[in-house]
Amino acid sequence: MILAQNLLQLLNGNKLWIVLCTFFLSCTAVKPVVSHKPTQIIKAGTTPVSGKKDTVDVPVRDTAKKPDGVAKDVIKVDTIVWSDISKDKPPVREPQKTDVTGYTSDFKPVYNIKMLLPLNSDDIGDPGTSRFTFFYSGVLLALEELGIDRIKLNVDIIDTDENNFDLDKQLNSIVTPETDLVIGPFDKDKIKVLSEACKKNNTVLVSPWYTSSKLTVQNPYYVQMNPNLKEHFNKIVQFSVNRYQPKEITIVTRGNKDKAWVDYFENTAKKLSGSKKDFFNVYYVNTDSLKNGPTAFFNLFKTPNLKAVIIPNYSYSDENYIYSCLRRLAAEISTHSVSVIGMPILFESDKIEFDYFRALQMKVVMADFVDEDYGKIREFRRRFLDTYGEIPTVEAVKGYDLMIYLGKNLWKYGKHFQYLADYNPVFYLQSIYDLQRSFSDDTDENQIGGYFDYFENKHLDIIEYRGNKWMKL
């Protein structure tokens, strides 16, 4: 585990792999910090001892008030203990707020966060290629910014890829009375175990990656930041009903295998449109024809008034099928002007080429979209490049946005911020957070009364490939 804190200054001009090496190797240089007092590094599970010690110089970026000299009497270690430098200027707090249920949150002078990431510290290899390394690096930049705002967080990083990590054995040390927030992990089974433990201990668990509508029930301490599959489908249907007329869109399916999805699209469209008639056409594509025949979609393009095609598949297990559909559609589209609407895999798959984006006027539902022309994104890219010597990925921006959002809400509303967070969507670099109460697929919303199953970020965008770039619609 690593104890990071929110006044951390990062290594300027170094490659991203230093981030992990600094924390996971037992004999490494100390990271620069913004501090008016010496920073002490203490080996995990031990206390400082007298005798010979290694001396490490700690450079300081704070130009307003530099310390005299450098940090002395430092032992090379795993855990960092930081000095409190903000007593002279306490932060301004919002007054306590109460939500519609009468629940009042709790304020604390410092919030303790446990973050579980699969950083693979036992086998570092090339961490510069890891999405979680970029995520973690974005978190560190956010912690530095929160520190400037005097938001005080103790963040404990737990590598779930360490060979000796066993969640069942370490559960009681992760979810403690002092733990105010848990972030992660990536693994579905670990999330299930943690969600129940956090529920029993009234501790908020935030899931940045995993999405499900069946994970937990009546658990107000589970916060899912990625909208689930049905929310993605709902967004596509809402966009379709608002943009097109009935029967102008066709859903491409593989027959009975996708029937449940088609039924959901139709039923949702009827609710939104108020009509009892089917809104979509349905086209069955023979998977063999995608491989062997040049006319897999010959009859599709005979459909009157066809303006768009929906490919509802979302899983990477269907990646080859999705790619084959796009390849044949692009080949057969001829003079037709038809858009393809689909799930994030259309944007994220390495198989799908830019020529398909343009030829098929592609539109994709996305939870996190980075507009590289957005001014704040350009500033973040420069800052990330200056700090790490690498260009930030989507995961780096995701880590930054999430930590800023959680840190500010903890500080503003207290440890049960999920009840009290702003109901209006909040926009950050790439993410718009619209936290709402959600129900499990197994829950009858009409019978549950005042209860709900979990909190979920409901915001989704539709992006379109226009000209030579992706844009939000």
LUMDO-60780 format. One record per residue (C-alpha): residue number from 1; x, y, z; residue in one letter. Coordinates in pm, 1 decimal. Layout:
   num          X          Y          Z   residuo
   NUM          X          Y          Z         A
...
END
This chain:
   num          X          Y          Z   residuo
     1        0.0        0.0        0.0         M
     2      103.3      358.0      -59.5         I
     3       -0.5      662.1      134.5         L
     4      -30.2      950.1     -108.8         A
     5     -152.5     1295.6      -14.7         Q
     6     -305.1     1589.1     -183.1         N
     7      -12.7     1830.9     -161.9         L
     8      204.1     1611.0     -379.3         L
     9      418.6     1771.5     -647.5         Q
    10      506.0     1534.6     -925.7         L
    11      836.2     1459.4    -1093.5         L
    12      881.8     1709.8    -1372.5         N
    13     1020.1     1597.1    -1706.7         G
    14     1041.8     1226.3    -1628.4         N
    15      877.4      932.0    -1800.7         K
    16      555.6      792.3    -1664.2         L
    17      717.4      472.1    -1540.4         W
    18      885.1      673.4    -1262.7         I
    19      544.9      714.1    -1100.7         V
    20      526.2      346.1    -1018.1         L
    21      896.2      292.3     -965.7         C
    22      902.9      572.3     -709.5         T
    23      632.9      407.6     -503.7         F
    24      692.0       37.8     -551.4         F
    25     1066.9        2.6     -532.7         L
    26     1202.7        7.2     -180.0         S
    27     1506.5      223.4     -256.5         C
    28     1398.5      517.8     -468.2         T
    29     1427.8      892.0     -470.1         A
    30     1176.9     1098.1     -277.1         V
    31      912.2     1276.4     -484.2         K
    32      915.8     1657.0     -454.0         P
    33      639.6     1797.9     -235.8         V
    34      483.1     2133.5     -167.4         V
    35      563.5     2165.3      200.0         S
    36      691.2     2413.6      453.5         H
    37      823.6     2135.5      676.3         K
    38     1043.5     1832.1      620.2         P
    39      873.3     1529.9      468.9         T
    40      938.7     1204.4      650.9         Q
    41      936.9      871.5      474.5         I
    42      878.7      577.7      708.3         I
    43      896.5      212.2      618.9         K
    44      554.0       51.1      621.8         A
    45      475.7     -114.7      953.3         G
    46      772.2       37.9     1135.5         T
    47      862.9      350.1     1329.7         T
    48     1172.1      568.8     1288.3         P
    49     1478.7      430.2     1458.7         V
    50     1792.6      597.1     1583.4         S
    51     2126.1      538.3     1422.0         G
    52     2254.0      582.4     1068.6         K
    53     1995.3      707.9      821.1         K
    54     1994.3      795.4      453.8         D
    55     1975.1     1166.6      377.7         T
    56     1760.2     1271.2       82.3         V
    57     1723.3     1619.9      -60.5         D
    58     1360.0     1720.1     -112.3         V
    59     1325.9     2005.0     -364.6         P
    60     1040.3     2246.8     -299.9         V
    61      837.3     2428.6     -563.5         R
    62      653.7     2663.4     -324.7         D
    63      805.7     3005.4     -398.9         T
    64      598.7     3191.3     -141.2         A
    65      779.8     3041.1      155.5         K
    66     1074.7     2806.7      112.3         K
    67     1207.9     2598.5      400.7         P
    68     1555.6     2646.4      540.0         D
    69     1760.3     2353.0      420.2         G
    70     1636.3     2013.5      314.7         V
    71     1476.2     1709.6      471.8         A
    72     1714.1     1514.8      692.9         K
    73     1702.1     1190.7      891.5         D
    74     1501.9     1003.7      632.6         V
    75     1467.7      627.4      602.8         I
    76     1401.9      474.1      261.9         K
    77     1051.6      327.5      266.5         V
    78      705.2      243.7      143.8         D
    79      467.9      473.4      331.9         T
    80      472.9      852.3      330.3         I
    81      363.7     1056.6      631.4         V
    82      295.1     1420.1      551.6         W
    83      310.0     1727.8      772.2         S
    84       -3.6     1940.7      812.6         D
    85       72.4     2284.4      668.9         I
    86     -275.5     2439.6      653.0         S
    87     -356.7     2515.6     1017.7         K
    88     -269.9     2880.0      963.8         D
    89     -541.6     2918.1      700.5         K
    90     -837.4     2684.3      750.6         P
    91    -1054.1     2625.4      442.9         P
    92    -1390.9     2788.3      393.7         V
    93    -1668.3     2533.5      439.9         R
    94    -2018.7     2528.0      304.1         E
    95    -2285.9     2507.1      573.4         P
    96    -2417.5     2160.1      644.6         Q
    97    -2692.2     2062.0      407.4         K
    98    -2977.5     1817.6      438.5         T
    99    -3130.0     1623.3      152.8         D
   100    -3497.7     1548.0       98.1         V
   101    -3484.4     1245.7      329.7         T
   102    -3364.9     1458.0      619.5         G
   103    -3021.2     1294.8      612.7         Y
   104    -2735.2     1524.4      721.3         T
   105    -2379.0     1451.1      614.0         S
   106    -2072.6     1457.6      842.2         D
   107    -1774.2     1686.7      804.2         F
   108    -1419.6     1585.1      894.1         K
   109    -1093.8     1783.4      900.2         P
   110     -922.6     1515.0      688.1         V
   111    -1084.6     1241.6      479.5         Y
   112     -928.4      896.1      449.5         N
   113     -957.5      730.7      107.8         I
   114     -859.9      379.2        1.1         K
   115     -801.3      334.2     -372.3         M
   116     -769.4      -18.1     -516.0         L
   117     -591.6      -32.2     -852.0         L
   118     -442.6     -322.7    -1052.7         P
   119     -104.1     -155.3    -1092.6         L
   120       86.5     -483.6    -1117.2         N
   121      369.0     -362.4     -895.6         S
   122      513.4     -713.8     -862.6         D
   123      581.0     -720.9    -1237.4         D
   124      617.2     -361.8    -1353.9         I
   125      743.8     -430.9    -1707.2         G
   126      636.4     -124.4    -1904.9         D
   127      375.5       55.7    -1691.6         P
   128      366.7      337.3    -1944.9         G
   129      132.7      119.5    -2150.1         T
   130     -106.3       50.4    -1861.1         S
   131     -439.8      229.0    -1854.1         R
   132     -431.5      215.9    -1474.4         F
   133      -92.6      385.4    -1456.0         T
   134     -234.8      672.7    -1658.8         F
   135     -545.6      676.0    -1439.3         F
   136     -329.1      689.4    -1126.9         Y
   137     -113.3      966.1    -1275.3         S
   138     -425.6     1173.3    -1341.8         G
   139     -533.3     1115.3     -981.3         V
   140     -199.8     1251.6     -858.4         L
   141     -240.8     1570.4    -1060.6         L
   142     -589.5     1612.7     -915.8         A
   143     -459.1     1563.9     -560.9         L
   144     -202.0     1834.9     -618.1         E
   145     -474.2     2073.6     -735.4         E
   146     -703.0     1984.0     -444.8         L
   147     -412.0     2054.7     -212.1         G
   148     -381.8     2405.5     -351.4         I
   149     -747.6     2452.3     -252.2         D
   150     -654.5     2319.7       97.0         R
   151     -877.5     2015.2       61.3         I
   152     -716.4     1759.6      289.9         K
   153     -724.4     1394.6      184.2         L
   154     -518.2     1094.1      289.6         N
   155     -518.4      854.5       -4.4         V
   156     -405.1      495.6       50.1         D
   157     -320.1      319.7     -278.6         I
   158     -361.2      -59.2     -273.0         I
   159     -223.0     -262.7     -561.9         D
   160     -466.2     -548.0     -622.2         T
   161     -217.7     -713.7     -857.6         D
   162       40.2     -778.4     -590.2         E
   163       94.8    -1152.4     -551.7         N
   164       19.1    -1141.1     -180.6         N
   165     -300.7     -937.5     -213.1         F
   166     -604.0    -1122.5      -78.4         D
   167     -917.1     -910.3      -44.4         L
   168    -1088.1    -1146.3      200.4         D
   169     -789.0    -1133.4      432.3         K
   170     -737.1     -757.7      400.7         Q
   171    -1101.8     -652.6      399.3         L
   172    -1104.0     -544.7      763.9         N
   173     -797.0     -326.8      710.4         S
   174     -949.6     -162.7      402.0         I
   175    -1298.9      -92.8      534.0         V
   176    -1237.7       47.2      881.0         T
   177    -1422.4      301.1     1099.9         P
   178    -1164.2      555.7      983.8         E
   179    -1219.9      485.9      611.2         T
   180    -1441.0      752.8      455.3         D
   181    -1432.4      645.4       91.8         L
   182    -1320.3      344.9     -114.1         V
   183    -1245.4      378.0     -488.0         I
   184    -1226.2       69.1     -710.9         G
   185    -1141.5     -208.0     -763.0         P
   186    -1155.5     -311.8    -1128.7         F
   187    -1245.1     -677.6    -1069.8         D
   188    -1616.7     -761.2    -1058.0         K
   189    -1591.8    -1021.7     -780.6         D
   190    -1388.4     -788.1     -560.4         K
   191    -1647.5     -512.0     -609.6         I
   192    -1924.6     -743.0     -491.3         K
   193    -1735.8     -830.5     -174.8         V
   194    -1641.8     -468.1     -105.1         L
   195    -1991.4     -335.9     -173.9         S
   196    -2138.2     -551.1      101.5         E
   197    -1860.2     -465.3      345.6         A
   198    -1896.2      -93.1      274.6         C
   199    -2272.5     -115.3      310.7         K
   200    -2238.1     -269.9      657.9         K
   201    -1989.6       -1.6      761.9         N
   202    -2175.8      295.2      605.9         N
   203    -1873.5      365.6      383.1         T
   204    -1912.5      493.1       28.1         V
   205    -1770.5      265.9     -243.4         L
   206    -1712.0      433.5     -581.3         V
   207    -1675.6      210.0     -888.0         S
   208    -1497.2      401.7    -1169.4         P
   209    -1502.0      122.5    -1430.3         W
   210    -1736.9     -165.1    -1360.8         Y
   211    -2097.3     -115.6    -1461.6         T
   212    -2393.7     -333.1    -1369.2         S
   213    -2759.9     -300.4    -1285.8         S
   214    -2762.5     -618.1    -1075.4         K
   215    -2463.2     -582.8     -844.2         L
   216    -2635.8     -474.6     -523.9         T
   217    -2977.9     -390.2     -377.7         V
   218    -3084.9     -122.1     -129.4         Q
   219    -2725.4       -7.6      -95.8         N
   220    -2703.0      374.0      -82.7         P
   221    -2327.2      345.7      -25.2         Y
   222    -2253.0      206.2     -371.7         Y
   223    -2180.5      473.1     -635.8         V
   224    -2134.6      362.2     -996.2         Q
   225    -1966.4      621.6    -1214.8         M
   226    -2022.3      442.3    -1548.6         N
   227    -2384.1      425.1    -1668.6         P
   228    -2507.1       69.7    -1715.9         N
   229    -2604.5      -96.4    -2044.0         L
   230    -2969.8        3.6    -2025.6         K
   231    -2874.4      369.3    -1978.1         E
   232    -2671.8      348.2    -2300.2         H
   233    -2968.6      192.8    -2480.0         F
   234    -3199.9      457.6    -2334.5         N
   235    -2974.5      733.8    -2465.3         K
   236    -2972.6      585.7    -2815.8         I
   237    -3351.6      550.2    -2815.1         V
   238    -3398.3      903.8    -2684.3         Q
   239    -3167.1     1037.4    -2955.0         F
   240    -3349.4      833.0    -3220.3         S
   241    -3697.1      947.3    -3120.8         V
   242    -3587.4     1312.2    -3105.7         N
   243    -3392.2     1309.0    -3431.9         R
   244    -3579.4     1068.1    -3664.3         Y
   245    -3927.5      971.1    -3769.1         Q
   246    -4075.1      622.4    -3711.4         P
   247    -3933.8      352.4    -3940.1         K
   248    -3638.0      565.5    -4050.0         E
   249    -3401.3      359.8    -3832.5         I
   250    -3327.7      -10.8    -3860.8         T
   251    -3177.7     -226.4    -3585.8         I
   252    -2932.6     -485.6    -3720.5         V
   253    -2956.2     -816.7    -3534.6         T
   254    -2843.9    -1177.9    -3548.7         R
   255    -3197.2    -1304.1    -3487.8         G
   256    -3310.2    -1452.2    -3154.8         N
   257    -2967.4    -1393.3    -3003.4         K
   258    -3038.8    -1018.5    -2995.3         D
   259    -3418.3    -1031.4    -2952.7         K
   260    -3417.4     -906.2    -2591.5         A
   261    -3228.9     -593.3    -2697.4         W
   262    -3471.7     -525.1    -2983.2         V
   263    -3767.9     -563.1    -2748.1         D
   264    -3611.0     -319.3    -2503.0         Y
   265    -3546.6      -62.3    -2777.2         F
   266    -3904.8      -87.2    -2903.1         E
   267    -4068.1      -71.1    -2560.1         N
   268    -3856.2      227.0    -2458.7         T
   269    -3934.4      408.3    -2784.4         A
   270    -4307.7      355.1    -2731.8         K
   271    -4284.9      505.3    -2383.8         K
   272    -4093.9      809.6    -2510.5         L
   273    -4304.0      867.3    -2820.9         S
   274    -4638.8      781.9    -2665.2         G
   275    -4720.2      562.7    -2964.0         S
   276    -4830.1      199.0    -2962.0         K
   277    -4670.9      135.5    -3300.2         K
   278    -4317.3        5.0    -3346.8         D
   279    -4066.6      284.5    -3399.6         F
   280    -3781.0       77.1    -3548.0         F
   281    -3739.5     -161.3    -3836.4         N
   282    -3544.0     -480.6    -3767.9         V
   283    -3300.0     -639.9    -4012.4         Y
   284    -3166.2     -991.0    -3961.3         Y
   285    -2814.7    -1037.8    -4098.3         V
   286    -2681.0    -1383.5    -4168.3         N
   287    -2331.2    -1396.3    -4017.1         T
   288    -2211.6    -1626.3    -4296.7         D
   289    -2303.2    -1361.1    -4552.9         S
   290    -2074.9    -1115.9    -4373.5         L
   291    -1781.3    -1342.1    -4454.5         K
   292    -1869.3    -1482.5    -4792.8         N
   293    -2118.3    -1265.6    -4974.8         G
   294    -2097.6     -913.9    -5119.6         P
   295    -2466.1     -849.5    -5052.8         T
   296    -2513.0     -904.2    -4679.8         A
   297    -2713.2     -579.1    -4658.8         F
   298    -2864.6     -577.4    -5006.7         F
   299    -3222.9     -593.4    -4877.4         N
   300    -3149.8     -344.0    -4597.9         L
   301    -3084.9      -66.7    -4847.8         F
   302    -3421.2     -136.5    -5012.1         K
   303    -3593.0      -18.2    -4691.3         T
   304    -3800.5      295.8    -4765.5         P
   305    -3681.8      617.9    -4598.5         N
   306    -3380.6      447.1    -4437.9         L
   307    -3165.6      710.1    -4264.5         K
   308    -2983.8      525.2    -3985.4         A
   309    -2878.1      181.7    -3867.8         V
   310    -2832.5       78.8    -3504.5         I
   311    -2576.7     -186.3    -3409.6         I
   312    -2661.5     -256.1    -3043.2         P
   313    -2371.2     -491.1    -2969.7         N
   314    -2134.0     -360.2    -2703.7         Y
   315    -1905.2     -645.9    -2593.1         S
   316    -1552.4     -710.4    -2719.8         Y
   317    -1657.5    -1070.4    -2762.6         S
   318    -1864.3     -937.5    -3056.6         D
   319    -1583.0     -719.5    -3193.2         E
   320    -1523.8     -930.3    -3504.5         N
   321    -1895.6     -940.7    -3580.9         Y
   322    -1926.2     -563.3    -3538.5         I
   323    -1625.1     -502.7    -3759.5         Y
   324    -1767.0     -733.1    -4028.6         S
   325    -2098.3     -545.8    -4024.3         C
   326    -1924.8     -210.6    -4066.6         L
   327    -1699.7     -343.4    -4341.8         R
   328    -1994.2     -476.6    -4542.7         R
   329    -2208.7     -167.5    -4477.2         L
   330    -1929.3       59.7    -4601.5         A
   331    -1883.1     -155.6    -4910.4         A
   332    -2252.8     -173.3    -4998.1         E
   333    -2367.8      173.7    -4900.6         I
   334    -2303.6      312.7    -5251.1         S
   335    -2492.5      642.3    -5292.5         T
   336    -2711.7      596.3    -4984.9         H
   337    -2675.1      845.9    -4701.6         S
   338    -2704.7      632.1    -4391.0         V
   339    -2564.9      680.9    -4039.5         S
   340    -2453.7      402.3    -3808.0         V
   341    -2543.7      447.8    -3440.8         I
   342    -2384.3      229.1    -3177.2         G
   343    -2210.1      163.0    -2850.1         M
   344    -1867.9      282.8    -2724.4         P
   345    -1691.4      -13.7    -2885.2         I
   346    -1737.2      160.3    -3223.7         L
   347    -1517.1      441.7    -3093.7         F
   348    -1273.4      234.7    -2887.6         E
   349    -1202.6      -69.4    -3106.4         S
   350     -861.8      -77.9    -3274.8         D
   351    -1010.3     -282.8    -3559.4         K
   352    -1237.7       -5.9    -3683.7         I
   353    -1065.9      231.7    -3925.3         E
   354    -1123.6      604.1    -3972.3         F
   355    -1255.6      543.5    -4323.2         D
   356    -1556.5      370.1    -4168.1         Y
   357    -1619.0      662.2    -3931.8         F
   358    -1652.8      897.2    -4226.4         R
   359    -1829.7      669.7    -4475.1         A
   360    -2092.0      560.3    -4221.2         L
   361    -2142.5      903.1    -4057.8         Q
   362    -2091.0      721.3    -3731.3         M
   363    -2262.2      824.6    -3406.9         K
   364    -2165.7      670.9    -3072.8         V
   365    -2307.5      692.1    -2721.0         V
   366    -2025.9      773.9    -2475.7         M
   367    -1988.4      834.9    -2103.5         A
   368    -1639.3      989.7    -2127.5         D
   369    -1538.6     1180.3    -2437.1         F
   370    -1226.0     1395.8    -2458.0         V
   371    -1264.7     1693.0    -2691.9         D
   372     -900.6     1774.6    -2761.5         E
   373     -994.2     2122.7    -2885.2         D
   374    -1147.0     2212.1    -2547.8         Y
   375     -926.5     2475.7    -2383.7         G
   376     -897.5     2306.4    -2045.0         K
   377     -807.6     1975.8    -2211.0         I
   378     -521.4     2145.3    -2396.5         R
   379     -396.8     2291.4    -2067.8         E
   380     -419.4     1951.2    -1899.5         F
   381     -229.1     1784.6    -2184.5         R
   382       54.5     2038.3    -2152.1         R
   383       65.0     1994.8    -1775.2         R
   384       65.6     1615.5    -1799.4         F
   385      337.4     1619.8    -2065.8         L
   386      554.0     1856.6    -1861.4         D
   387      509.3     1639.8    -1552.0         T
   388      547.1     1289.8    -1693.1         Y
   389      695.4     1330.2    -2039.1         G
   390      395.0     1146.1    -2182.5         E
   391       76.6     1245.0    -2364.4         I
   392     -226.3     1175.5    -2140.9         P
   393     -475.5      909.5    -2238.5         T
   394     -848.7      909.1    -2176.7         V
   395     -781.8      717.7    -1852.4         E
   396     -551.6      995.1    -1727.8         A
   397     -827.1     1251.2    -1775.4         V
   398    -1077.1     1010.7    -1617.0         K
   399     -859.3      972.3    -1307.6         G
   400     -815.2     1347.9    -1279.7         Y
   401    -1184.9     1425.9    -1322.4         D
   402    -1298.4     1159.0    -1078.1         L
   403    -1057.5     1265.3     -803.6         M
   404    -1148.2     1633.0     -842.4         I
   405    -1518.7     1546.8     -828.1         Y
   406    -1491.1     1320.3     -523.4         L
   407    -1249.6     1546.4     -337.4         G
   408    -1461.2     1857.1     -381.3         K
   409    -1783.9     1679.6     -289.2         N
   410    -1631.3     1521.7       21.5         L
   411    -1503.3     1859.0      133.5         W
   412    -1824.3     2044.7       51.9         K
   413    -2083.9     1795.0      172.3         Y
   414    -1904.9     1550.5      402.9         G
   415    -1848.1     1175.0      402.5         K
   416    -2201.9     1095.5      284.1         H
   417    -2178.9     1332.9       -9.4         F
   418    -2371.0     1098.1     -240.2         Q
   419    -2698.7     1211.0      -80.2         Y
   420    -2616.0     1578.0     -101.9         L
   421    -2414.7     1624.1     -419.9         A
   422    -2549.4     1877.6     -666.9         D
   423    -2841.8     1738.6     -861.1         Y
   424    -2751.5     1945.5    -1165.3         N
   425    -2487.7     1778.8    -1384.8         P
   426    -2132.7     1900.3    -1311.2         V
   427    -1888.3     1932.2    -1602.2         F
   428    -1516.5     1865.5    -1568.1         Y
   429    -1247.1     1805.8    -1831.7         L
   430    -1416.5     1516.0    -2010.2         Q
   431    -1677.0     1395.4    -1763.4         S
   432    -2019.9     1526.3    -1675.8         I
   433    -2142.2     1378.0    -1349.4         Y
   434    -2515.7     1348.1    -1304.3         D
   435    -2549.1     1133.2     -991.5         L
   436    -2896.9      985.9     -949.5         Q
   437    -3065.4      709.3     -752.1         R
   438    -3101.6      387.2     -947.5         S
   439    -3276.2       53.0     -925.5         F
   440    -3150.7     -298.4     -980.0         S
   441    -3295.5     -499.1    -1267.8         D
   442    -3450.2     -728.2    -1007.2         D
   443    -3632.4     -443.2     -831.1         T
   444    -3988.7     -335.0     -901.5         D
   445    -3966.8       43.8     -888.4         E
   446    -4340.7       71.3     -827.1         N
   447    -4326.8     -136.8     -508.6         Q
   448    -4002.6      -28.4     -347.0         I
   449    -4148.7      283.5     -186.4         G
   450    -3884.3      534.5      -77.4         G
   451    -3595.9      292.3     -120.2         Y
   452    -3353.8      264.4     -408.0         F
   453    -3065.0       29.6     -484.7         D
   454    -2756.9      242.4     -559.1         Y
   455    -2633.3      573.6     -695.4         F
   456    -2531.7      599.4    -1059.2         E
   457    -2389.0      861.7    -1290.0         N
   458    -2654.1      886.0    -1560.2         K
   459    -2486.4     1127.1    -1799.9         H
   460    -2416.4     1010.7    -2154.3         L
   461    -2335.5     1196.0    -2476.5         D
   462    -2387.4     1117.4    -2841.9         I
   463    -2074.7     1195.2    -3042.1         I
   464    -2056.7     1212.4    -3420.9         E
   465    -1768.3     1184.7    -3665.4         Y
   466    -1795.5     1502.7    -3868.2         R
   467    -1535.7     1620.1    -4117.8         G
   468    -1222.5     1463.4    -3972.4         N
   469    -1295.7     1462.3    -3599.9         K
   470    -1536.1     1344.1    -3331.7         W
   471    -1775.1     1604.4    -3192.1         M
   472    -2053.4     1607.2    -2934.6         K
   473    -2401.2     1651.6    -3076.0         L
END
